[in-house]
Amino acid sequence: MPLDPAVLCERLGEFRGTPIRLMAWELPTDGPFGMLISRPHEDAIIYQSHTTKAHQAHIVLHELGHIIAYDLAGERPVATQLRTCYSDRDERDAEVIASTIMCQAILATRRTKRYGIDEPWRPSVYNSLVLAES
Ligand SMILES: [Zn+2]
């Protein structure tokens, strides 16, 4: 996993001035794998604890996609809102954002390996990319 979604959420929360909290819960298997609770002072992403790390990363990035989509559209809820159901357009937007983030992280890792760059990252660059040790 070239990307650490927890670090991404932490950095994005700092950047936007509203923290993004991650909570792993044992969710019912017949329901959604993730949920988003938006409150005025924070967003909380709840994700299934009983699944693989890769699936958890995808769930978190998908919910993060919803946050980014409504930030970009200026549609962040002003009151507390539990979001588990979205329109098809919302789901498409969240999925495209999640996939784009993951693809860019994978490409960055592959490029680094392809060019045989063994030098360690500059800490400032590495931290901004929120890449995980592989
Ligand atoms: Zn969704």
py3Dmol code that shows the C-alpha trace and the ligand (Angstrom):
import py3Dmol

protein = """\
ATOM      1  CA  MET A   1       0.000   0.000   0.000  1.00  0.00           C
ATOM      2  CA  PRO A   2       1.886   3.087  -1.196  1.00  0.00           C
ATOM      3  CA  LEU A   3      -0.481   5.540   0.433  1.00  0.00           C
ATOM      4  CA  ASP A   4      -1.349   6.003   4.079  1.00  0.00           C
ATOM      5  CA  PRO A   5      -4.988   7.159   4.133  1.00  0.00           C
ATOM      6  CA  ALA A   6      -4.773   8.061   7.836  1.00  0.00           C
ATOM      7  CA  VAL A   7      -1.937  10.503   7.200  1.00  0.00           C
ATOM      8  CA  LEU A   8      -3.731  11.879   4.155  1.00  0.00           C
ATOM      9  CA  CYS A   9      -6.850  12.539   6.265  1.00  0.00           C
ATOM     10  CA  GLU A  10      -4.750  14.176   8.984  1.00  0.00           C
ATOM     11  CA  ARG A  11      -2.956  16.481   6.527  1.00  0.00           C
ATOM     12  CA  LEU A  12      -6.112  17.332   4.613  1.00  0.00           C
ATOM     13  CA  GLY A  13      -7.882  18.090   7.887  1.00  0.00           C
ATOM     14  CA  GLU A  14      -5.082  20.498   8.814  1.00  0.00           C
ATOM     15  CA  PHE A  15      -5.183  22.095   5.369  1.00  0.00           C
ATOM     16  CA  ARG A  16      -8.959  22.649   5.342  1.00  0.00           C
ATOM     17  CA  GLY A  17      -9.123  23.651   9.019  1.00  0.00           C
ATOM     18  CA  THR A  18     -11.660  20.945   9.863  1.00  0.00           C
ATOM     19  CA  PRO A  19     -10.201  17.699  11.185  1.00  0.00           C
ATOM     20  CA  ILE A  20     -11.113  14.351   9.648  1.00  0.00           C
ATOM     21  CA  ARG A  21     -11.349  11.598  12.241  1.00  0.00           C
ATOM     22  CA  LEU A  22     -11.130   7.918  11.339  1.00  0.00           C
ATOM     23  CA  MET A  23     -12.961   5.269  13.339  1.00  0.00           C
ATOM     24  CA  ALA A  24     -12.859   1.527  12.655  1.00  0.00           C
ATOM     25  CA  TRP A  25     -16.113  -0.134  13.675  1.00  0.00           C
ATOM     26  CA  GLU A  26     -17.502  -3.608  13.343  1.00  0.00           C
ATOM     27  CA  LEU A  27     -20.305  -2.678  10.943  1.00  0.00           C
ATOM     28  CA  PRO A  28     -23.056  -5.116   9.906  1.00  0.00           C
ATOM     29  CA  THR A  29     -21.930  -7.011   6.821  1.00  0.00           C
ATOM     30  CA  ASP A  30     -25.240  -6.404   5.044  1.00  0.00           C
ATOM     31  CA  GLY A  31     -24.920  -2.617   5.326  1.00  0.00           C
ATOM     32  CA  PRO A  32     -22.513   0.007   4.001  1.00  0.00           C
ATOM     33  CA  PHE A  33     -18.771  -0.515   4.569  1.00  0.00           C
ATOM     34  CA  GLY A  34     -18.302   3.131   5.439  1.00  0.00           C
ATOM     35  CA  MET A  35     -20.174   6.147   6.740  1.00  0.00           C
ATOM     36  CA  LEU A  36     -19.494   9.837   6.967  1.00  0.00           C
ATOM     37  CA  ILE A  37     -20.615  12.009   9.855  1.00  0.00           C
ATOM     38  CA  SER A  38     -20.140  15.703   9.145  1.00  0.00           C
ATOM     39  CA  ARG A  39     -20.270  18.007  12.123  1.00  0.00           C
ATOM     40  CA  PRO A  40     -19.472  21.719  12.202  1.00  0.00           C
ATOM     41  CA  HIS A  41     -16.106  21.140  13.917  1.00  0.00           C
ATOM     42  CA  GLU A  42     -15.059  17.829  12.313  1.00  0.00           C
ATOM     43  CA  ASP A  43     -15.809  15.111   9.804  1.00  0.00           C
ATOM     44  CA  ALA A  44     -15.727  11.501  10.987  1.00  0.00           C
ATOM     45  CA  ILE A  45     -15.241   8.577   8.652  1.00  0.00           C
ATOM     46  CA  ILE A  46     -16.415   5.258  10.056  1.00  0.00           C
ATOM     47  CA  TYR A  47     -15.128   2.209   8.246  1.00  0.00           C
ATOM     48  CA  GLN A  48     -15.514  -1.556   8.516  1.00  0.00           C
ATOM     49  CA  SER A  49     -12.976  -3.034  10.940  1.00  0.00           C
ATOM     50  CA  HIS A  50     -13.496  -6.610   9.733  1.00  0.00           C
ATOM     51  CA  THR A  51     -11.970  -6.479   6.282  1.00  0.00           C
ATOM     52  CA  THR A  52      -8.538  -6.247   4.686  1.00  0.00           C
ATOM     53  CA  LYS A  53      -6.266  -3.219   5.021  1.00  0.00           C
ATOM     54  CA  ALA A  54      -6.544  -2.598   1.273  1.00  0.00           C
ATOM     55  CA  HIS A  55     -10.352  -2.619   1.463  1.00  0.00           C
ATOM     56  CA  GLN A  56     -10.260  -0.317   4.482  1.00  0.00           C
ATOM     57  CA  ALA A  57      -8.030   2.084   2.546  1.00  0.00           C
ATOM     58  CA  HIS A  58     -10.510   2.082  -0.331  1.00  0.00           C
ATOM     59  CA  ILE A  59     -13.443   2.699   2.019  1.00  0.00           C
ATOM     60  CA  VAL A  60     -11.641   5.620   3.682  1.00  0.00           C
ATOM     61  CA  LEU A  61     -10.621   7.133   0.330  1.00  0.00           C
ATOM     62  CA  HIS A  62     -14.195   6.806  -0.935  1.00  0.00           C
ATOM     63  CA  GLU A  63     -15.610   8.652   2.088  1.00  0.00           C
ATOM     64  CA  LEU A  64     -12.799  11.173   1.770  1.00  0.00           C
ATOM     65  CA  GLY A  65     -13.926  11.577  -1.838  1.00  0.00           C
ATOM     66  CA  HIS A  66     -17.337  12.671  -0.565  1.00  0.00           C
ATOM     67  CA  ILE A  67     -15.675  15.240   1.720  1.00  0.00           C
ATOM     68  CA  ILE A  68     -13.503  16.606  -1.093  1.00  0.00           C
ATOM     69  CA  ALA A  69     -16.445  16.669  -3.523  1.00  0.00           C
ATOM     70  CA  TYR A  70     -18.653  18.709  -1.245  1.00  0.00           C
ATOM     71  CA  ASP A  71     -15.755  20.987  -0.264  1.00  0.00           C
ATOM     72  CA  LEU A  72     -15.089  21.676  -3.952  1.00  0.00           C
ATOM     73  CA  ALA A  73     -18.791  22.284  -4.626  1.00  0.00           C
ATOM     74  CA  GLY A  74     -19.205  24.471  -1.539  1.00  0.00           C
ATOM     75  CA  GLU A  75     -21.860  22.071  -0.256  1.00  0.00           C
ATOM     76  CA  ARG A  76     -20.392  21.181   3.135  1.00  0.00           C
ATOM     77  CA  PRO A  77     -23.334  20.697   5.533  1.00  0.00           C
ATOM     78  CA  VAL A  78     -23.639  23.389   8.182  1.00  0.00           C
ATOM     79  CA  ALA A  79     -25.484  21.121  10.640  1.00  0.00           C
ATOM     80  CA  THR A  80     -24.496  17.665  11.835  1.00  0.00           C
ATOM     81  CA  GLN A  81     -25.259  15.101   9.180  1.00  0.00           C
ATOM     82  CA  LEU A  82     -24.852  11.338   9.010  1.00  0.00           C
ATOM     83  CA  ARG A  83     -24.395  10.382   5.398  1.00  0.00           C
ATOM     84  CA  THR A  84     -24.845   6.779   4.321  1.00  0.00           C
ATOM     85  CA  CYS A  85     -26.947   7.334   1.222  1.00  0.00           C
ATOM     86  CA  TYR A  86     -26.029   9.510  -1.728  1.00  0.00           C
ATOM     87  CA  SER A  87     -27.182  10.144  -5.253  1.00  0.00           C
ATOM     88  CA  ASP A  88     -25.548   8.267  -8.125  1.00  0.00           C
ATOM     89  CA  ARG A  89     -23.740  11.487  -9.030  1.00  0.00           C
ATOM     90  CA  ASP A  90     -22.331  11.787  -5.492  1.00  0.00           C
ATOM     91  CA  GLU A  91     -21.179   8.156  -5.559  1.00  0.00           C
ATOM     92  CA  ARG A  92     -19.543   8.597  -8.959  1.00  0.00           C
ATOM     93  CA  ASP A  93     -17.738  11.756  -7.823  1.00  0.00           C
ATOM     94  CA  ALA A  94     -16.494  10.124  -4.602  1.00  0.00           C
ATOM     95  CA  GLU A  95     -15.314   7.033  -6.456  1.00  0.00           C
ATOM     96  CA  VAL A  96     -13.472   9.049  -9.127  1.00  0.00           C
ATOM     97  CA  ILE A  97     -11.705  11.094  -6.430  1.00  0.00           C
ATOM     98  CA  ALA A  98     -10.794   7.944  -4.458  1.00  0.00           C
ATOM     99  CA  SER A  99      -9.504   6.183  -7.571  1.00  0.00           C
ATOM    100  CA  THR A 100      -7.525   9.235  -8.694  1.00  0.00           C
ATOM    101  CA  ILE A 101      -5.787   9.545  -5.333  1.00  0.00           C
ATOM    102  CA  MET A 102      -4.923   5.831  -5.268  1.00  0.00           C
ATOM    103  CA  CYS A 103      -3.718   5.785  -8.888  1.00  0.00           C
ATOM    104  CA  GLN A 104      -1.451   8.779  -8.354  1.00  0.00           C
ATOM    105  CA  ALA A 105       0.038   7.186  -5.238  1.00  0.00           C
ATOM    106  CA  ILE A 106       0.701   3.929  -7.107  1.00  0.00           C
ATOM    107  CA  LEU A 107       2.218   5.793 -10.094  1.00  0.00           C
ATOM    108  CA  ALA A 108       4.505   7.806  -7.817  1.00  0.00           C
ATOM    109  CA  THR A 109       5.751   4.606  -6.202  1.00  0.00           C
ATOM    110  CA  ARG A 110       6.286   2.892  -9.573  1.00  0.00           C
ATOM    111  CA  ARG A 111       8.156   5.873 -11.023  1.00  0.00           C
ATOM    112  CA  THR A 112      10.458   5.927  -8.031  1.00  0.00           C
ATOM    113  CA  LYS A 113      11.238   2.226  -8.481  1.00  0.00           C
ATOM    114  CA  ARG A 114      11.557   2.478 -12.292  1.00  0.00           C
ATOM    115  CA  TYR A 115      14.135   5.210 -12.101  1.00  0.00           C
ATOM    116  CA  GLY A 116      15.999   3.345  -9.381  1.00  0.00           C
ATOM    117  CA  ILE A 117      15.964   6.278  -7.062  1.00  0.00           C
ATOM    118  CA  ASP A 118      17.344   4.905  -3.848  1.00  0.00           C
ATOM    119  CA  GLU A 119      18.009   8.203  -2.167  1.00  0.00           C
ATOM    120  CA  PRO A 120      15.656   8.862   0.704  1.00  0.00           C
ATOM    121  CA  TRP A 121      12.910  11.392   0.150  1.00  0.00           C
ATOM    122  CA  ARG A 122      13.372  14.890   1.436  1.00  0.00           C
ATOM    123  CA  PRO A 123      11.236  14.794   4.604  1.00  0.00           C
ATOM    124  CA  SER A 124       9.188  17.785   3.464  1.00  0.00           C
ATOM    125  CA  VAL A 125       8.364  16.134   0.128  1.00  0.00           C
ATOM    126  CA  TYR A 126       7.781  12.693   1.640  1.00  0.00           C
ATOM    127  CA  ASN A 127       5.438  14.097   4.261  1.00  0.00           C
ATOM    128  CA  SER A 128       3.458  16.027   1.678  1.00  0.00           C
ATOM    129  CA  LEU A 129       2.965  12.857  -0.392  1.00  0.00           C
ATOM    130  CA  VAL A 130       1.744  10.899   2.662  1.00  0.00           C
ATOM    131  CA  LEU A 131       3.330   7.756   1.276  1.00  0.00           C
ATOM    132  CA  ALA A 132       3.686   4.765   3.542  1.00  0.00           C
ATOM    133  CA  GLU A 133       6.840   2.700   3.956  1.00  0.00           C
ATOM    134  CA  SER A 134       6.635  -0.308   1.655  1.00  0.00           C
TER     135      SER A 134
END
"""
ligand_1 = """\
1
ZN
Zn -20.359 6.859 -1.134
"""
view = py3Dmol.view(width=600, height=400)
view.addModel(protein, "pdb")
view.setStyle({"model": 0}, {"cartoon": {"style": "trace"}})
view.addModel(ligand_1, "xyz")
view.setStyle({"model": 1}, {"stick": {}})
view.zoomTo()
view.show()
